[in-house]
Amino acid sequence: MMGDLLQFQEVKKYFPVKRSLVEGLFGVKPRHVRAVDGVTFGIQEGEVFVLVGESGSGKTTLGKLGLRVYVPTSGRVVFDGKAIAELKGDELKEFKRSSQMVYQDPVAALNPRVRVGDAVAEPLGFHGIGTKEEQREKAFKMMKRVGFDPPEEFYSRFPHELSGGQRQRVVIARALILGPKFVVADEPVAMLDVSIRAQILKLLFDLKKEMSLTLLIITHDIAIAKYFADHVGIMYLGQLVERAERGEMFRNPMHPYTKALFSSVPIPDPEANKKRMIIKGEIPSAITPPQGCRFHPRCPFVFDRCRTEEPALVRRSEGHLVSCHLYDEAGREAEKAAA
Ligand code: SF4
């Protein structure tokens, strides 16, 4: 995939489930949560890739795999042409400088006993960049850039002395102070009041342009994908089920799960609301995912083949990949017969 800064290549991440004493005594086989289960896609340099899915779809785990917070159980994550699990020494340090995360919850992300200016400067100290005075100067500049004006007035405050939006600005400043190439923003506005979400998103996208960042946004909010993405990926139960350029994805969603996600957004039209496609039930367990298509227990278009055969992620048009049997010839026939 030419031009990709980051690639996930058949990436799996399984977490072992702790066995109880009784299960151990009876020799119950170890089980795993298949948080990410064979994901392949690339993120182009300079683009905004928005990954959408319900809680439990594996999108946060995938984001952490992209930053080497987790190492894959199998498969490879490649950054700038190199498998990140194999990086060591200076190359690993350089990768850690080049890739950062903006966390969902600024309260949890900030140490309540560390002044916010020191929190912003901290990564510079960690990477041994500049003197204390230079670190402080850089932190002032970064704080000013994210909206603290004058920064001197805020530098010595503690996180609890700031509003939710200001705390998230601190988290963004700290993630960007090292001048990274790649940033994962995990639900960056989910914990904020609706009134300030747009401001924080605008700030993030202004900084993305200014600093030529490549951005992976993880969200359950379709509107973020609709207005900010270059490419959109849809995850369901550890797998990527659809991927397309933003315009194509919203003009022509193909996977039934994507259609249901999009139609779950309320619109002020009672007639159109009656036609909304509602997905029934909860997302199944990632320890024992359903056989065949993982979406089949909830899919309104399910037919026999879906219960036994896992659909592959197949290119259906230029840059548009979907994993659903409906678009194969047999699937079309089955759909007609069931209609
Ligand atoms: Fe639905 Fe079958 Fe397509 Fe899965 S493969 S999304 S069950 S139609």
Residues whose N, C-alpha, C, O or C-beta is under 5 A from the ligand:
A	BS01	SF4	P256 C293 F295 H296 C299 F301 V302 F303 C306 P311 S323 C324 H325 L326
